[in-house]
Amino acid sequence: MSGGLTAPKASPERASELHESLQEIRQRVRQAIASSAPVDRQPTLVAVSKYKPASDVLACFELGQIDFGENYVQELVDKAEQLPTEIRWHFIGTLQSNKAKILASIPNLYAVQTVTSTKAATALNKALPAERTSPLNVLVQVNTSGEDNKSGLPPLPSDATEPDLVQLARHIIVQCPRLHLQGLMTIGSLAESLSSTEKPNEDFERLVRTRDLLQEALVQAGFSTDGDRWGEGGKLLLSMGMSSDFEAALNSGSDIVRVGTGIFGTRLQKEEIKSV
Ligand SMILES: *Cc1c(COP(=O)(O)O)cnc(C)c1O
């Protein structure tokens, strides 16, 4: 434990509820992989704990869950202080460059999945403390659905000679030695998510194509796949799929799924939280 603070324990009832929902989601992840290629992959399940108490996180951690996702910098900082340092925190909220410093100060911050600008990448790289032993994983967020209310760079292919996504990827690889370009992340449209049982989810297919094209562009630009600057095992990872569509995402080849309500139950809205 860090900071000397310790999260309170969940009640036995709450712990057993979380146990059940976590087991169910794990089971559904296994089934989805078993029915899609390649079968031997090991996707990461990120438990999205935003608005949920640290005691919930601790209960899941005690069941072997180590990857957790948070959307708000201050909430993440507060939780990280009270919870075991073995936890791998994934930041999945909107990233403002002026919050990079406080985010980078969390020793067990494992990944920032929502990088969308060279400015944010530079700020993160600069803010990471020298004592950090491993680079920080970053994923570039792609707006696959093109909706105004979603952030992210446009997917590939693009008409631009040097698309924003390729530029940002090059910037991270060349200019940000403390960052590791791990992959791409998307949310996708709700409509696609709801209609995804019959036909492939187009947003997920778009992220797959974008990843393939970006890899090609990087290799053509001379960035070798066997280096440690980007990807894992020579491939950029895909973070896609939430409670309502993680099985479809796994079928499309997702490596990282982010599940909140499916594990922790419905969330209060931010306004309600404040008045509690
Ligand atoms: C909240 C959130 C999730 C989890 O959503 P659920 O529908 O509760 O599973 C996943 N990804 C991002 C980026 C989120 O903001």
The ligand as an SDF file (V2000), in Angstrom:
LIG
                    3D

 15 15  0  0  0  0  0  0  0  0999 V2000
  -17.4430    4.7420  -18.6880 C   0  0  0  0  0  0  0  0  0  0  0  0
  -16.6100    4.2110  -19.7730 C   0  0  0  0  0  0  0  0  0  0  0  0
  -16.5330    2.8310  -20.0350 C   0  0  0  0  0  0  0  0  0  0  0  0
  -17.3760    1.7980  -19.3240 C   0  0  0  0  0  0  0  0  0  0  0  0
  -18.7000    1.9000  -19.7650 O   0  0  0  0  0  0  0  0  0  0  0  0
  -19.8020    0.8110  -19.3680 P   0  0  0  0  0  0  0  0  0  0  0  0
  -20.8590    0.9920  -20.3900 O   0  0  0  0  0  0  0  0  0  0  0  0
  -20.2510    1.1640  -17.9900 O   0  0  0  0  0  0  0  0  0  0  0  0
  -19.1750   -0.5120  -19.4260 O   0  0  0  0  0  0  0  0  0  0  0  0
  -15.6520    2.4070  -21.0300 C   0  0  0  0  0  0  0  0  0  0  0  0
  -14.8980    3.2780  -21.7230 N   0  0  0  0  0  0  0  0  0  0  0  0
  -14.9520    4.6050  -21.5170 C   0  0  0  0  0  0  0  0  0  0  0  0
  -14.0810    5.5020  -22.3160 C   0  0  0  0  0  0  0  0  0  0  0  0
  -15.8130    5.1110  -20.5320 C   0  0  0  0  0  0  0  0  0  0  0  0
  -15.8720    6.4360  -20.3600 O   0  0  0  0  0  0  0  0  0  0  0  0
  1  2  1  0
  2  3  1  0
  2 14  2  0
  3  4  1  0
  3 10  2  0
  4  5  1  0
  5  6  1  0
  6  7  2  0
  6  8  1  0
  6  9  1  0
 10 11  1  0
 11 12  2  0
 12 13  1  0
 12 14  1  0
 14 15  1  0
M  END
$$$$
